[in-house]
Amino acid sequence: MAEIITLKQGEAKLLTLTVTDDSGAAVNLSGCTLFLGVKRPKGEDYAFSKDHSAFNLGQAGQGIVTVFLGDADTDQTPGPYVGELKVTFPGAAPNTVEKSGDLALTIERAVTA
């Protein structure tokens, strides 16, 4: 995922994510469990995260999911961040857990009047 997602500090935003395989085809996410964690590069702790219940799965069959980032989520120190989308596929134990390509995010400083 080469695109850098730019977020404004303290601004709520609906984030749309499309998961594709190596050939660029959409991955069917129906029945999968999702987790998004966002942290500073080389950081160990998440600045914020979203569990499965936060995702809108209306287009999961086409590999598209959305998640709402509230103003408290994006109210972070400006700079680069890395997002990790973890997908757990249903099936017999052990479930298959895959991590999508990391997401490049930037939080820009809020402009105040």
N, C-alpha and C positions, 0 to 999 in steps of 0.2 A: 504494500500500500504506500505509494509514493506521495500521495496528497497529504499536506499538512493541514490539520483542522485548527482553525483559529477561533479562540473563545475570548470574549471580553471579561475582564475581572469583575465578578459579582453580577454577571448577567445570565439570566435563565435562558436555556436553549434546548430545542429538541434536536437530538443527534440521531441521524439516520446512518445505519451501518449495513453494508452489503458484503456478504461472505461468499467468496468464490473459491474454486479449486485451482490447481496449477494451470489448467487449460483456460481459465477465465469463466467457466460455467458456474452458475449459481448453485450453492449447496443448499439442499432442502434441510431447513432447521426445524421442521415440524417435529414435536415431541422432544426436542433437545432442551437442556437446561443451560442458561447463559449467566455469565458473570463478567462485569467490566470493572477493572481496577486501573486507576490512573495514579502515576507517581512520577517523581522527578527522575531524570536519567540516573542510573546507578543508585537510586534510592531504594531502601528496603521496605519502607512503610508506604501504604497507599495514601495519597492526599485526599482522595475520595473513591468510593466504589459504589456499584449498583448491583444488587442481586437479581435473580430471575424475575421476581415479582414486579420489578420496575420497568421491564421491557414490554413493549407492544409487539405482539407476535402475529398481527393480522396478515402480514405478507411473508411469514416464515417459510412457507413452501417455495417461495421464489428467492430465498436467501437474504431477505431484507427484514431488518428489525429496527425499531426506534426506541430510544430511551430519553427521558426528560432529565436534563441537568438543571437543578435549581440554582438560585443565586448563591446559596451557601456552598454548593459544590464548586462553583467556578471562582469563588472568593479566595483565591490562592495567590501566593507570591508570583508576580509576572515572570515568564520565562518558558523554557521548553519542558515538556512532559511526555511521558510514554504511556499509552493506553494498552492494556492487555485484555483482549476479549477471549474468554475461555468458554468453550462449548463442550458440554457433556452429552454424548449421543446415547439414546436409550438402547438397552439390550441386556443380555445376560451378564452377570457379574464376572469379571470386573467391567464396569462401564468404560467406554472409550472416552478419554478426555483429550481434547486437542486445543491448542492455543492458536488462534489465527495469527497472521502477521501482526506485529506490533503497530499501533497507530501512533503517528507523530502528531502531537498537539502543542499548541503554543497558547499561553494565556497572556493577553496584552493588558497593560495597565489601564485601569478605568480613567476616563477623563472626568474631572469634577469641575463644577462651575464655581 
